[in-house]
Every structure is written in C-alpha cells, then in structure tokens.
Amino acid sequence: MPWWALTLRVTGIGWFIAISIVIGICAGLKLDTWIHTKPLFMLIGLLLGTIVAFYGTYRAVQPIFNPPGGPVEPPDQTGSEGRG
C-alpha cells in the first residue's frame, strides 16, 4: 500500500471516530431536550458513538494488518523438510 493511501486511510479513520462520537452526543442531547432527561441519553449516545467508532476503526484497520493474499507464513526453521 503506498504511503499516501495509508495516510488517507488513517485520516479517514480519525474523522470517522470524531463524527461517530459527535453524532451520538448530539442525538442524545436532542432526545434529552425532547424527553426532559438531562444527562441520560447524552451518555447513552456517547457510549453508542464510541462503540460505533471502535467497531469502524477495527473494520478500517483490518485490511492494513491482513492483506488480501492472506498472511505470509514464515519458512520452516526446523530443517526437517517434512520427511519421516
């Protein structure tokens, strides 16, 4: 993966984390205003936004650590060529 693609992916992950948490908090504040339960839904929105952010980060980072061809197996270090 070229360096610029990795940079764009990491920048996108950062924005995804920030936007997920902000949307969760804003939705929670809106529900708190509507239902008159001041901190309850804001905290629930923060929790849900954080969970979504971590899950999205996990999904976005997977291709970096697990390339499409699969992991490369190290060569056999025992020297026994598999003969019995």
C-alpha positions, -999 to 999 in steps of 0.1 A, spaced: 0 0 0 15 34 -10 23 59 18 -4 83 6 -31 57 6 -22 48 42 -22 84 52 -57 89 37 -70 58 54 -57 70 88 -71 105 83 -104 89 74 -104 68 105 -98 99 126 -127 117 110 -149 86 114 -141 84 151 -148 121 157 -180 122 137 -194 90 152 -189 103 188 -203 138 179 -234 124 162 -240 101 192 -237 130 216 -259 153 195 -286 127 191 -285 121 229 -288 158 236 -317 161 212 -335 132 229 -327 147 264 -343 180 253 -373 163 239 -379 139 268 -365 161 296 -340 136 309 -309 158 310 -278 136 311 -292 101 304 -295 100 266 -264 121 261 -244 95 280 -261 67 261 -253 85 228 -217 89 238 -215 52 246 -231 42 214 -210 66 193 -178 53 210 -188 17 202 -196 25 166 -162 44 164 -142 15 177 -160 -10 155 -155 11 124 -118 16 133 -114 -22 137 -130 -27 103 -110 0 86 -76 -12 100 -82 -49 92 -70 -46 56 -38 -30 67 -28 -58 90 -44 -87 70 -35 -81 33 -59 -97 7 -34 -125 -2 -35 -137 34 -7 -137 59 27 -148 47 39 -180 65 75 -179 77 97 -207 63 101 -239 83 130 -234 107 133 -270 119 152 -281 88 133 -314 87 118 -310 52 88 -330 65 103 -364 59 96 -392 84 
